[in-house]
């Protein structure tokens, strides 16, 4: 296997701790200067959680935007992760955004008929954030 043939050098290999991955397997990558990152010990759900996050990023972001270079990828992922953590309601959190879920008191109920709704485009309109406008 030739690991040097790609456009960019491989820096990391993320893998789980399955017994199928022998020291000989690891040695092939380490000889090429690739750092092995293993999943946490006794964390059987770590792979599932990681795969879910990666799948979400692919479906909601990478399938909708053409990444031009590494710097562009970093900016896009940083903005999307900020949006996901601060502007997107999550089903597992009872439709709260993570910032709201960390608060001790639930957010107040809002009658949407009494407020104007504002929208902000994220990543050029790939997705949006919504909030109620304050009274002027």
N, CA, C and O atoms as a GROMACS GRO file, in nm:
protein
  544
    1UNK      N    1   0.084  -0.116   0.000
    1UNK     CA    2   0.000   0.000   0.000
    1UNK      C    3   0.089   0.123   0.000
    1UNK      O    4   0.183   0.133   0.079
    2UNK      N    5   0.060   0.217  -0.089
    2UNK     CA    6   0.136   0.341  -0.096
    2UNK      C    7   0.055   0.451  -0.032
    2UNK      O    8  -0.047   0.494  -0.086
    3UNK      N    9   0.100   0.499   0.084
    3UNK     CA   10   0.028   0.603   0.156
    3UNK      C   11   0.072   0.742   0.116
    3UNK      O   12   0.010   0.840   0.157
    4UNK      N   13   0.175   0.754   0.038
    4UNK     CA   14   0.228   0.885   0.000
    4UNK      C   15   0.171   0.936  -0.131
    4UNK      O   16   0.207   1.046  -0.174
    5UNK      N   17   0.085   0.861  -0.197
    5UNK     CA   18   0.038   0.899  -0.329
    5UNK      C   19  -0.072   1.002  -0.331
    5UNK      O   20  -0.106   1.052  -0.438
    6UNK      N   21  -0.131   1.038  -0.216
    6UNK     CA   22  -0.243   1.132  -0.212
    6UNK      C   23  -0.199   1.276  -0.229
    6UNK      O   24  -0.080   1.307  -0.228
    7UNK      N   25  -0.297   1.363  -0.246
    7UNK     CA   26  -0.269   1.505  -0.264
    7UNK      C   27  -0.214   1.568  -0.137
    7UNK      O   28  -0.128   1.656  -0.142
    8UNK      N   29  -0.264   1.524  -0.022
    8UNK     CA   30  -0.219   1.578   0.106
    8UNK      C   31  -0.168   1.462   0.191
    8UNK      O   32  -0.221   1.352   0.184
    9UNK      N   33  -0.065   1.487   0.271
    9UNK     CA   34  -0.014   1.380   0.356
    9UNK      C   35  -0.115   1.342   0.464
    9UNK      O   36  -0.189   1.426   0.515
   10UNK      N   37  -0.116   1.214   0.497
   10UNK     CA   38  -0.204   1.164   0.603
   10UNK      C   39  -0.132   1.186   0.736
   10UNK      O   40  -0.019   1.141   0.753
   11UNK      N   41  -0.198   1.255   0.828
   11UNK     CA   42  -0.136   1.284   0.957
   11UNK      C   43  -0.186   1.191   1.067
   11UNK      O   44  -0.110   1.154   1.157
   12UNK      N   45  -0.314   1.154   1.061
   12UNK     CA   46  -0.376   1.077   1.169
   12UNK      C   47  -0.459   0.963   1.114
   12UNK      O   48  -0.514   0.971   1.005
   13UNK      N   49  -0.467   0.856   1.193
   13UNK     CA   50  -0.558   0.746   1.164
   13UNK      C   51  -0.639   0.724   1.291
   13UNK      O   52  -0.584   0.691   1.396
   14UNK      N   53  -0.769   0.741   1.281
   14UNK     CA   54  -0.856   0.719   1.396
   14UNK      C   55  -0.914   0.579   1.384
   14UNK      O   56  -0.971   0.542   1.281
   15UNK      N   57  -0.899   0.502   1.490
   15UNK     CA   58  -0.951   0.365   1.489
   15UNK      C   59  -0.997   0.325   1.627
   15UNK      O   60  -0.961   0.388   1.727
   16UNK      N   61  -1.079   0.219   1.632
   16UNK     CA   62  -1.123   0.170   1.762
   16UNK      C   63  -1.022   0.069   1.816
   16UNK      O   64  -0.917   0.046   1.756
   17UNK      N   65  -1.054   0.011   1.928
   17UNK     CA   66  -0.960  -0.079   1.996
   17UNK      C   67  -0.990  -0.226   1.969
   17UNK      O   68  -0.961  -0.311   2.053
   18UNK      N   69  -1.046  -0.256   1.855
   18UNK     CA   70  -1.078  -0.394   1.820
   18UNK      C   71  -0.951  -0.478   1.813
   18UNK      O   72  -0.846  -0.431   1.770
   19UNK      N   73  -0.962  -0.603   1.856
   19UNK     CA   74  -0.846  -0.694   1.857
   19UNK      C   75  -0.797  -0.726   1.715
   19UNK      O   76  -0.685  -0.775   1.699
   20UNK      N   77  -0.878  -0.700   1.614
   20UNK     CA   78  -0.834  -0.724   1.476
   20UNK      C   79  -0.718  -0.636   1.435
   20UNK      O   80  -0.642  -0.671   1.345
   21UNK      N   81  -0.703  -0.522   1.501
   21UNK     CA   82  -0.594  -0.430   1.470
   21UNK      C   83  -0.472  -0.470   1.552
   21UNK      O   84  -0.459  -0.434   1.669
   22UNK      N   85  -0.382  -0.543   1.489
   22UNK     CA   86  -0.264  -0.595   1.557
   22UNK      C   87  -0.153  -0.491   1.560
   22UNK      O   88  -0.165  -0.385   1.499
   23UNK      N   89  -0.047  -0.521   1.632
   23UNK     CA   90   0.068  -0.429   1.636
   23UNK      C   91   0.131  -0.417   1.497
   23UNK      O   92   0.186  -0.312   1.463
   24UNK      N   93   0.125  -0.524   1.418
   24UNK     CA   94   0.178  -0.517   1.281
   24UNK      C   95   0.098  -0.418   1.198
   24UNK      O   96   0.154  -0.344   1.117
   25UNK      N   97  -0.034  -0.416   1.218
   25UNK     CA   98  -0.120  -0.320   1.148
   25UNK      C   99  -0.079  -0.178   1.185
   25UNK      O  100  -0.062  -0.093   1.098
   26UNK      N  101  -0.063  -0.153   1.314
   26UNK     CA  102  -0.024  -0.020   1.361
   26UNK      C  103   0.114   0.019   1.309
   26UNK      O  104   0.138   0.135   1.276
   27UNK      N  105   0.205  -0.078   1.302
   27UNK     CA  106   0.343  -0.050   1.262
   27UNK      C  107   0.351   0.003   1.119
   27UNK      O  108   0.437   0.086   1.088
   28UNK      N  109   0.262  -0.044   1.032
   28UNK     CA  110   0.262   0.002   0.893
   28UNK      C  111   0.239   0.153   0.888
   28UNK      O  112   0.308   0.224   0.815
   29UNK      N  113   0.143   0.201   0.965
   29UNK     CA  114   0.111   0.343   0.964
   29UNK      C  115   0.214   0.426   1.040
   29UNK      O  116   0.250   0.535   0.997
   30UNK      N  117   0.261   0.373   1.152
   30UNK     CA  118   0.361   0.446   1.229
   30UNK      C  119   0.491   0.461   1.151
   30UNK      O  120   0.560   0.562   1.165
   31UNK      N  121   0.524   0.362   1.068
   31UNK     CA  122   0.645   0.371   0.986
   31UNK      C  123   0.635   0.484   0.884
   31UNK      O  124   0.737   0.537   0.839
   32UNK      N  125   0.513   0.522   0.847
   32UNK     CA  126   0.491   0.631   0.753
   32UNK      C  127   0.476   0.766   0.824
   32UNK      O  128   0.452   0.868   0.759
   33UNK      N  129   0.492   0.766   0.957
   33UNK     CA  130   0.481   0.890   1.032
   33UNK      C  131   0.337   0.931   1.061
   33UNK      O  132   0.310   1.048   1.090
   34UNK      N  133   0.246   0.836   1.054
   34UNK     CA  134   0.104   0.863   1.080
   34UNK      C  135   0.077   0.834   1.227
   34UNK      O  136   0.109   0.726   1.277
   35UNK      N  137   0.016   0.931   1.295
   35UNK     CA  138  -0.015   0.913   1.436
   35UNK      C  139  -0.147   0.838   1.450
   35UNK      O  140  -0.246   0.875   1.387
   36UNK      N  141  -0.149   0.733   1.533
   36UNK     CA  142  -0.269   0.655   1.556
   36UNK      C  143  -0.346   0.713   1.673
   36UNK      O  144  -0.290   0.735   1.781
   37UNK      N  145  -0.474   0.738   1.652
   37UNK     CA  146  -0.562   0.785   1.758
   37UNK      C  147  -0.665   0.676   1.783
   37UNK      O  148  -0.743   0.642   1.694
   38UNK      N  149  -0.665   0.623   1.903
   38UNK     CA  150  -0.757   0.514   1.938
   38UNK      C  151  -0.877   0.568   2.014
   38UNK      O  152  -0.866   0.667   2.087
   39UNK      N  153  -0.991   0.504   1.997
   39UNK     CA  154  -1.111   0.544   2.069
   39UNK      C  155  -1.089   0.521   2.218
   39UNK      O  156  -1.004   0.441   2.257
   40UNK      N  157  -1.166   0.589   2.303
   40UNK     CA  158  -1.146   0.575   2.448
   40UNK      C  159  -1.168   0.431   2.496
   40UNK      O  160  -1.244   0.355   2.436
   41UNK      N  161  -1.100   0.396   2.603
   41UNK     CA  162  -1.114   0.263   2.664
   41UNK      C  163  -1.252   0.252   2.729
   41UNK      O  164  -1.299   0.346   2.793
   42UNK      N  165  -1.315   0.137   2.712
   42UNK     CA  166  -1.445   0.107   2.771
   42UNK      C  167  -1.549   0.213   2.740
   42UNK      O  168  -1.626   0.254   2.826
   43UNK      N  169  -1.551   0.256   2.618
   43UNK     CA  170  -1.651   0.352   2.571
   43UNK      C  171  -1.714   0.298   2.444
   43UNK      O  172  -1.687   0.348   2.335
   44UNK      N  173  -1.798   0.195   2.457
   44UNK     CA  174  -1.853   0.130   2.338
   44UNK      C  175  -1.938   0.222   2.250
   44UNK      O  176  -1.953   0.196   2.131
   45UNK      N  177  -1.994   0.328   2.307
   45UNK     CA  178  -2.078   0.417   2.229
   45UNK      C  179  -1.998   0.527   2.160
   45UNK      O  180  -2.055   0.604   2.082
   46UNK      N  181  -1.868   0.536   2.187
   46UNK     CA  182  -1.787   0.644   2.129
   46UNK      C  183  -1.791   0.640   1.977
   46UNK      O  184  -1.805   0.745   1.914
   47UNK      N  185  -1.778   0.523   1.918
   47UNK     CA  186  -1.782   0.513   1.772
   47UNK      C  187  -1.918   0.556   1.718
   47UNK      O  188  -1.925   0.627   1.617
   48UNK      N  189  -2.025   0.514   1.784
   48UNK     CA  190  -2.159   0.550   1.738
   48UNK      C  191  -2.181   0.700   1.743
   48UNK      O  192  -2.237   0.759   1.651
   49UNK      N  193  -2.137   0.762   1.851
   49UNK     CA  194  -2.154   0.907   1.866
   49UNK      C  195  -2.071   0.979   1.760
   49UNK      O  196  -2.118   1.074   1.698
   50UNK      N  197  -1.948   0.936   1.741
   50UNK     CA  198  -1.860   0.997   1.641
   50UNK      C  199  -1.920   0.982   1.501
   50UNK      O  200  -1.921   1.078   1.424
   51UNK      N  201  -1.968   0.863   1.468
   51UNK     CA  202  -2.028   0.840   1.337
   51UNK      C  203  -2.153   0.924   1.317
   51UNK      O  204  -2.180   0.971   1.206
   52UNK      N  205  -2.230   0.944   1.422
   52UNK     CA  206  -2.351   1.026   1.411
   52UNK      C  207  -2.314   1.172   1.383
   52UNK      O  208  -2.376   1.236   1.298
   53UNK      N  209  -2.214   1.224   1.454
   53UNK     CA  210  -2.170   1.362   1.432
   53UNK      C  211  -2.117   1.378   1.290
   53UNK      O  212  -2.152   1.474   1.221
   54UNK      N  213  -2.034   1.286   1.247
   54UNK     CA  214  -1.977   1.293   1.112
   54UNK      C  215  -2.089   1.284   1.007
   54UNK      O  216  -2.088   1.358   0.909
   55UNK      N  217  -2.185   1.195   1.028
   55UNK     CA  218  -2.298   1.183   0.935
   55UNK      C  219  -2.379   1.311   0.928
   55UNK      O  220  -2.421   1.352   0.819
   56UNK      N  221  -2.402   1.374   1.043
   56UNK     CA  222  -2.476   1.499   1.045
   56UNK      C  223  -2.401   1.608   0.969
   56UNK      O  224  -2.461   1.681   0.890
   57UNK      N  225  -2.271   1.618   0.992
   57UNK     CA  226  -2.190   1.718   0.922
   57UNK      C  227  -2.193   1.693   0.771
   57UNK      O  228  -2.202   1.787   0.693
   58UNK      N  229  -2.186   1.567   0.731
   58UNK     CA  230  -2.190   1.536   0.586
   58UNK      C  231  -2.324   1.576   0.526
   58UNK      O  232  -2.328   1.644   0.424
   59UNK      N  233  -2.435   1.532   0.590
   59UNK     CA  234  -2.568   1.557   0.533
   59UNK      C  235  -2.605   1.705   0.535
   59UNK      O  236  -2.654   1.758   0.435
   60UNK      N  237  -2.581   1.772   0.648
   60UNK     CA  238  -2.627   1.909   0.664
   60UNK      C  239  -2.530   2.014   0.613
   60UNK      O  240  -2.568   2.130   0.596
   61UNK      N  241  -2.405   1.975   0.587
   61UNK     CA  242  -2.308   2.075   0.548
   61UNK      C  243  -2.231   2.035   0.422
   61UNK      O  244  -2.241   2.102   0.319
   62UNK      N  245  -2.154   1.928   0.431
   62UNK     CA  246  -2.060   1.896   0.323
   62UNK      C  247  -2.128   1.851   0.194
   62UNK      O  248  -2.068   1.863   0.086
   63UNK      N  249  -2.250   1.799   0.202
   63UNK     CA  250  -2.322   1.764   0.079
   63UNK      C  251  -2.379   1.886   0.009
   63UNK      O  252  -2.429   1.876  -0.103
   64UNK      N  253  -2.371   2.003   0.075
   64UNK     CA  254  -2.432   2.124   0.020
   64UNK      C  255  -2.332   2.233  -0.015
   64UNK      O  256  -2.370   2.339  -0.065
   65UNK      N  257  -2.205   2.209   0.010
   65UNK     CA  258  -2.105   2.313  -0.013
   65UNK      C  259  -1.980   2.250  -0.072
   65UNK      O  260  -1.943   2.138  -0.036
   66UNK      N  261  -1.916   2.320  -0.161
   66UNK     CA  262  -1.791   2.273  -0.220
   66UNK      C  263  -1.675   2.335  -0.143
   66UNK      O  264  -1.657   2.457  -0.143
   67UNK      N  265  -1.597   2.252  -0.078
   67UNK     CA  266  -1.483   2.298   0.000
   67UNK      C  267  -1.366   2.320  -0.096
   67UNK      O  268  -1.335   2.233  -0.177
   68UNK      N  269  -1.303   2.437  -0.087
   68UNK     CA  270  -1.198   2.474  -0.181
   68UNK      C  271  -1.058   2.436  -0.134
   68UNK      O  272  -0.974   2.396  -0.214
   69UNK      N  273  -1.032   2.449  -0.004
   69UNK     CA  274  -0.899   2.418   0.049
   69UNK      C  275  -0.910   2.402   0.201
   69UNK      O  276  -1.017   2.421   0.258
   70UNK      N  277  -0.800   2.367   0.265
   70UNK     CA  278  -0.803   2.338   0.408
   70UNK      C  279  -0.850   2.457   0.491
   70UNK      O  280  -0.929   2.440   0.584
   71UNK      N  281  -0.803   2.576   0.459
   71UNK     CA  282  -0.845   2.694   0.533
   71UNK      C  283  -0.995   2.718   0.521
   71UNK      O  284  -1.061   2.754   0.619
   72UNK      N  285  -1.048   2.697   0.402
   72UNK     CA  286  -1.192   2.710   0.380
   72UNK      C  287  -1.268   2.606   0.462
   72UNK      O  288  -1.370   2.638   0.523
   73UNK      N  289  -1.218   2.483   0.464
   73UNK     CA  290  -1.282   2.377   0.542
   73UNK      C  291  -1.284   2.412   0.690
   73UNK      O  292  -1.385   2.392   0.757
   74UNK      N  293  -1.174   2.466   0.741
   74UNK     CA  294  -1.169   2.504   0.882
   74UNK      C  295  -1.269   2.614   0.914
   74UNK      O  296  -1.338   2.607   1.016
   75UNK      N  297  -1.280   2.717   0.828
   75UNK     CA  298  -1.375   2.826   0.852
   75UNK      C  299  -1.518   2.775   0.847
   75UNK      O  300  -1.600   2.809   0.933
   76UNK      N  301  -1.550   2.694   0.747
   76UNK     CA  302  -1.685   2.642   0.731
   76UNK      C  303  -1.722   2.553   0.851
   76UNK      O  304  -1.830   2.569   0.908
   77UNK      N  305  -1.635   2.461   0.889
   77UNK     CA  306  -1.664   2.372   1.002
   77UNK      C  307  -1.676   2.450   1.133
   77UNK      O  308  -1.762   2.419   1.215
   78UNK      N  309  -1.591   2.551   1.152
   78UNK     CA  310  -1.599   2.631   1.274
   78UNK      C  311  -1.732   2.704   1.283
   78UNK      O  312  -1.796   2.705   1.388
   79UNK      N  313  -1.775   2.766   1.173
   79UNK     CA  314  -1.903   2.836   1.174
   79UNK      C  315  -2.019   2.740   1.194
   79UNK      O  316  -2.113   2.769   1.268
   80UNK      N  317  -2.014   2.625   1.126
   80UNK     CA  318  -2.124   2.529   1.139
   80UNK      C  319  -2.130   2.472   1.282
   80UNK      O  320  -2.239   2.456   1.337
   81UNK      N  321  -2.015   2.440   1.342
   81UNK     CA  322  -2.015   2.386   1.478
   81UNK      C  323  -2.065   2.490   1.578
   81UNK      O  324  -2.134   2.456   1.674
   82UNK      N  325  -2.030   2.617   1.557
   82UNK     CA  326  -2.083   2.722   1.644
   82UNK      C  327  -2.234   2.730   1.630
   82UNK      O  328  -2.306   2.740   1.730
   83UNK      N  329  -2.284   2.726   1.507
   83UNK     CA  330  -2.429   2.728   1.483
   83UNK      C  331  -2.495   2.607   1.548
   83UNK      O  332  -2.600   2.622   1.611
   84UNK      N  333  -2.437   2.490   1.536
   84UNK     CA  334  -2.495   2.369   1.592
   84UNK      C  335  -2.502   2.376   1.745
   84UNK      O  336  -2.600   2.330   1.805
   85UNK      N  337  -2.400   2.434   1.807
   85UNK     CA  338  -2.395   2.440   1.953
   85UNK      C  339  -2.476   2.556   2.011
   85UNK      O  340  -2.522   2.548   2.125
   86UNK      N  341  -2.495   2.664   1.934
   86UNK     CA  342  -2.558   2.783   1.990
   86UNK      C  343  -2.688   2.824   1.922
   86UNK      O  344  -2.756   2.915   1.970
   87UNK      N  345  -2.724   2.760   1.812
   87UNK     CA  346  -2.842   2.806   1.741
   87UNK      C  347  -2.935   2.697   1.692
   87UNK      O  348  -3.037   2.728   1.630
   88UNK      N  349  -2.905   2.572   1.718
   88UNK     CA  350  -2.987   2.463   1.668
   88UNK      C  351  -3.051   2.385   1.782
   88UNK      O  352  -2.980   2.336   1.870
   89UNK      N  353  -3.185   2.373   1.784
   89UNK     CA  354  -3.247   2.289   1.887
   89UNK      C  355  -3.214   2.142   1.864
   89UNK      O  356  -3.207   2.097   1.749
   90UNK      N  357  -3.194   2.069   1.971
   90UNK     CA  358  -3.157   1.927   1.963
   90UNK      C  359  -3.269   1.842   2.023
   90UNK      O  360  -3.319   1.872   2.131
   91UNK      N  361  -3.305   1.736   1.953
   91UNK     CA  362  -3.410   1.647   2.000
   91UNK      C  363  -3.378   1.587   2.136
   91UNK      O  364  -3.465   1.577   2.222
   92UNK      N  365  -3.254   1.547   2.156
   92UNK     CA  366  -3.215   1.484   2.282
   92UNK      C  367  -3.221   1.580   2.400
   92UNK      O  368  -3.221   1.538   2.515
   93UNK      N  369  -3.227   1.711   2.372
   93UNK     CA  370  -3.232   1.812   2.477
   93UNK      C  371  -3.372   1.872   2.490
   93UNK      O  372  -3.387   1.982   2.545
   94UNK      N  373  -3.472   1.802   2.441
   94UNK     CA  374  -3.609   1.852   2.450
   94UNK      C  375  -3.633   1.975   2.364
   94UNK      O  376  -3.705   2.066   2.405
   95UNK      N  377  -3.573   1.978   2.246
   95UNK     CA  378  -3.582   2.088   2.150
   95UNK      C  379  -3.522   2.218   2.203
   95UNK      O  380  -3.563   2.327   2.162
   96UNK      N  381  -3.426   2.207   2.294
   96UNK     CA  382  -3.352   2.323   2.342
   96UNK      C  383  -3.217   2.327   2.272
   96UNK      O  384  -3.166   2.225   2.225
   97UNK      N  385  -3.160   2.447   2.264
   97UNK     CA  386  -3.022   2.456   2.216
   97UNK      C  387  -2.932   2.422   2.334
   97UNK      O  388  -2.973   2.440   2.448
   98UNK      N  389  -2.812   2.374   2.310
   98UNK     CA  390  -2.725   2.334   2.422
   98UNK      C  391  -2.705   2.442   2.527
   98UNK      O  392  -2.696   2.410   2.646
   99UNK      N  393  -2.698   2.569   2.488
   99UNK     CA  394  -2.684   2.678   2.586
   99UNK      C  395  -2.804   2.682   2.681
   99UNK      O  396  -2.786   2.705   2.801
  100UNK      N  397  -2.924   2.661   2.630
  100UNK     CA  398  -3.044   2.662   2.713
  100UNK      C  399  -3.050   2.539   2.803
  100UNK      O  400  -3.096   2.549   2.917
  101UNK      N  401  -3.004   2.425   2.754
  101UNK     CA  402  -3.010   2.302   2.832
  101UNK      C  403  -2.919   2.308   2.954
  101UNK      O  404  -2.944   2.240   3.053
  102UNK      N  405  -2.814   2.389   2.947
  102UNK     CA  406  -2.722   2.401   3.060
  102UNK      C  407  -2.777   2.489   3.170
  102UNK      O  408  -2.728   2.484   3.283
  103UNK      N  409  -2.878   2.569   3.142
  103UNK     CA  410  -2.937   2.658   3.242
  103UNK      C  411  -3.023   2.578   3.338
  103UNK      O  412  -3.080   2.475   3.302
  104UNK      N  413  -3.033   2.627   3.460
  104UNK     CA  414  -3.113   2.556   3.561
  104UNK      C  415  -3.262   2.577   3.540
  104UNK      O  416  -3.342   2.489   3.571
  105UNK      N  417  -3.301   2.693   3.488
  105UNK     CA  418  -3.442   2.720   3.463
  105UNK      C  419  -3.475   2.701   3.316
  105UNK      O  420  -3.393   2.736   3.230
  106UNK      N  421  -3.593   2.646   3.284
  106UNK     CA  422  -3.630   2.632   3.143
  106UNK      C  423  -3.656   2.769   3.082
  106UNK      O  424  -3.691   2.863   3.155
  107UNK      N  425  -3.641   2.783   2.951
  107UNK     CA  426  -3.668   2.913   2.888
  107UNK      C  427  -3.816   2.947   2.900
  107UNK      O  428  -3.900   2.857   2.905
  108UNK      N  429  -3.848   3.075   2.906
  108UNK     CA  430  -3.990   3.113   2.920
  108UNK      C  431  -4.069   3.079   2.794
  108UNK      O  432  -4.015   3.079   2.683
  109UNK      N  433  -4.197   3.049   2.812
  109UNK     CA  434  -4.286   3.024   2.698
  109UNK      C  435  -4.313   3.156   2.628
  109UNK      O  436  -4.337   3.257   2.694
  110UNK      N  437  -4.310   3.155   2.497
  110UNK     CA  438  -4.329   3.277   2.418
  110UNK      C  439  -4.447   3.255   2.323
  110UNK      O  440  -4.454   3.155   2.253
  111UNK      N  441  -4.538   3.351   2.323
  111UNK     CA  442  -4.650   3.349   2.229
  111UNK      C  443  -4.598   3.408   2.098
  111UNK      O  444  -4.578   3.529   2.088
  112UNK      N  445  -4.575   3.325   2.000
  112UNK     CA  446  -4.516   3.370   1.874
  112UNK      C  447  -4.606   3.465   1.795
  112UNK      O  448  -4.558   3.538   1.709
  113UNK      N  449  -4.736   3.466   1.824
  113UNK     CA  450  -4.827   3.557   1.757
  113UNK      C  451  -4.801   3.702   1.798
  113UNK      O  452  -4.839   3.795   1.727
  114UNK      N  453  -4.737   3.721   1.912
  114UNK     CA  454  -4.711   3.856   1.963
  114UNK      C  455  -4.573   3.907   1.926
  114UNK      O  456  -4.540   4.022   1.958
  115UNK      N  457  -4.491   3.827   1.861
  115UNK     CA  458  -4.354   3.867   1.830
  115UNK      C  459  -4.324   3.848   1.682
  115UNK      O  460  -4.379   3.759   1.617
  116UNK      N  461  -4.237   3.932   1.632
  116UNK     CA  462  -4.186   3.912   1.497
  116UNK      C  463  -4.070   3.811   1.505
  116UNK      O  464  -3.994   3.811   1.601
  117UNK      N  465  -4.060   3.728   1.405
  117UNK     CA  466  -3.953   3.629   1.399
  117UNK      C  467  -3.844   3.681   1.305
  117UNK      O  468  -3.874   3.727   1.195
  118UNK      N  469  -3.722   3.674   1.349
  118UNK     CA  470  -3.607   3.716   1.269
  118UNK      C  471  -3.531   3.591   1.224
  118UNK      O  472  -3.532   3.487   1.290
  119UNK      N  473  -3.465   3.605   1.110
  119UNK     CA  474  -3.390   3.493   1.054
  119UNK      C  475  -3.253   3.542   1.010
  119UNK      O  476  -3.240   3.652   0.955
  120UNK      N  477  -3.152   3.461   1.035
  120UNK     CA  478  -3.016   3.494   0.992
  120UNK      C  479  -2.962   3.376   0.913
  120UNK      O  480  -2.967   3.262   0.959
  121UNK      N  481  -2.910   3.405   0.794
  121UNK     CA  482  -2.852   3.300   0.709
  121UNK      C  483  -2.717   3.258   0.766
  121UNK      O  484  -2.637   3.341   0.808
  122UNK      N  485  -2.693   3.128   0.768
  122UNK     CA  486  -2.566   3.070   0.812
  122UNK      C  487  -2.500   3.008   0.690
  122UNK      O  488  -2.564   2.935   0.614
  123UNK      N  489  -2.373   3.037   0.672
  123UNK     CA  490  -2.294   2.983   0.561
  123UNK      C  491  -2.359   3.011   0.426
  123UNK      O  492  -2.376   2.921   0.343
  124UNK      N  493  -2.396   3.136   0.407
  124UNK     CA  494  -2.452   3.177   0.278
  124UNK      C  495  -2.591   3.125   0.250
  124UNK      O  496  -2.633   3.122   0.134
  125UNK      N  497  -2.663   3.083   0.352
  125UNK     CA  498  -2.800   3.037   0.333
  125UNK      C  499  -2.817   2.886   0.333
  125UNK      O  500  -2.926   2.836   0.304
  126UNK      N  501  -2.711   2.811   0.363
  126UNK     CA  502  -2.724   2.665   0.371
  126UNK      C  503  -2.822   2.628   0.481
  126UNK      O  504  -2.901   2.534   0.466
  127UNK      N  505  -2.817   2.702   0.590
  127UNK     CA  506  -2.911   2.683   0.700
  127UNK      C  507  -2.937   2.820   0.762
  127UNK      O  508  -2.874   2.918   0.724
  128UNK      N  509  -3.029   2.827   0.854
  128UNK     CA  510  -3.068   2.955   0.915
  128UNK      C  511  -3.084   2.940   1.065
  128UNK      O  512  -3.108   2.831   1.117
  129UNK      N  513  -3.071   3.053   1.135
  129UNK     CA  514  -3.105   3.061   1.276
  129UNK      C  515  -3.223   3.155   1.289
  129UNK      O  516  -3.234   3.253   1.216
  130UNK      N  517  -3.314   3.125   1.383
  130UNK     CA  518  -3.434   3.203   1.403
  130UNK      C  519  -3.440   3.249   1.548
  130UNK      O  520  -3.397   3.176   1.638
  131UNK      N  521  -3.495   3.370   1.572
  131UNK     CA  522  -3.516   3.418   1.707
  131UNK      C  523  -3.629   3.520   1.704
  131UNK      O  524  -3.669   3.569   1.598
  132UNK      N  525  -3.681   3.551   1.822
  132UNK     CA  526  -3.787   3.651   1.830
  132UNK      C  527  -3.724   3.788   1.841
  132UNK      O  528  -3.624   3.806   1.912
  133UNK      N  529  -3.782   3.884   1.771
  133UNK     CA  530  -3.731   4.021   1.774
  133UNK      C  531  -3.781   4.089   1.901
  133UNK      O  532  -3.895   4.068   1.942
  134UNK      N  533  -3.697   4.169   1.961
  134UNK     CA  534  -3.738   4.242   2.081
  134UNK      C  535  -3.823   4.360   2.039
  134UNK      O  536  -3.808   4.414   1.929
  135UNK      N  537  -3.913   4.399   2.127
  135UNK     CA  538  -4.001   4.512   2.097
  135UNK      C  539  -3.921   4.640   2.095
  135UNK      O  540  -3.834   4.661   2.179
  136UNK      N  541  -3.951   4.727   1.998
  136UNK     CA  542  -3.875   4.853   1.984
  136UNK      C  543  -3.939   4.966   2.060
  136UNK      O  544  -3.888   5.078   2.059
   0.00000   0.00000   0.00000
